[in-house]
Amino acid sequence: MELSVRHQTTYRYETPVSEVALRLRLQPALLDNQTPRDWTVTVNGALVQSFRPNAFGDGEGFFHRRTGVEEVVIVAAGLVATRDRAGIVSGFRQEAPLPVFLRQTPLTRPDGALGDLARSVADPDRLACLHALSAQVRDRIGYRSGTTSTASTAAEALAQGQGVCQDQAHVFVSVARCLGIPARYVVGYLLAPEGDQALRETHAWAEAWVPGLGWIGFDATNGLCVTDHYVRLCCGLDAQDAAPVRGSVFGATAIAIQADVMIGVAGPSADQQTQQQQ
């Protein structure tokens, strides 16, 4: 499948700022299950030309402006050819050691309830264990926007039984690590089934390591492994670590942020399957 993606993020400052420095993870990697084509990233119309792989194998680019800035518009766009490999994600140019992905963070740190969940899905068959975990996360955390924030932890999401894809991915990652399974948080794009109004934005899921297979993408939100409907941007230990855009602003007062994502099937059927997030 070939997907067309346009992702725009706009930052508007109440007063001009003296300096802006951004780290951008907006370049889909060339992997066995995806091939980016004609992909560009611009900031205020200027092309970001160099994306180098970080320790996780994800491309990172940088933008720095010292003159007064009132608005920053970041646009990532292009085509990505995707392949369904039964959830297997491979072909990274660079890999961090597996023990790195056993580290818990403040957002994934387990409590007693997460430990209980880990014990309930434990299975010597790692793949079966991870499928069971994905099903439990989906069953126990209902998808409802506005019930959590970017600062919500996996423990908090499990306790209230509601959240969004970020929370479901955090719980999956936390429990997998409790079981000694390397796991990481992933950000990307998802083309939802035609007519589905629930997923209209950048999406989050998890990857876990299975010996003999490698990294497997698990989307607990939808109860499946990743397919050719997914475009992978970047990963990290949690949502903050995997943020596609991070940076520092000096001299800012109030900041307004708007995100706009459009994804569709490239070609004649594109108009029928385009989704937009405002």
ABEGO torsion letter per residue (X at the ends): XBBBBBBBBBBBBABBBABBBBBBBABBBBBAABBBBGBBBBBGGBBBABBBBBAAGBBBBBBBBABBBABBBBBBBEBBBBBBAGGBBBGBABBBBAAAAABBBAAABBBAAAAAAAAAABBABAAAAAAAAAAAAAAABBBBBGABBAABBAAAAAAAGBEBAAAAAAAAAAAAAAAGBBBBBBBBBBBBBBGBAABABBBBBBBBBBBGAEBBBBBAAAGBBBBAABBBABBBABAAAABABBEBBBGBBBBBBBBBBBBBBBEAAAAAABBBBX
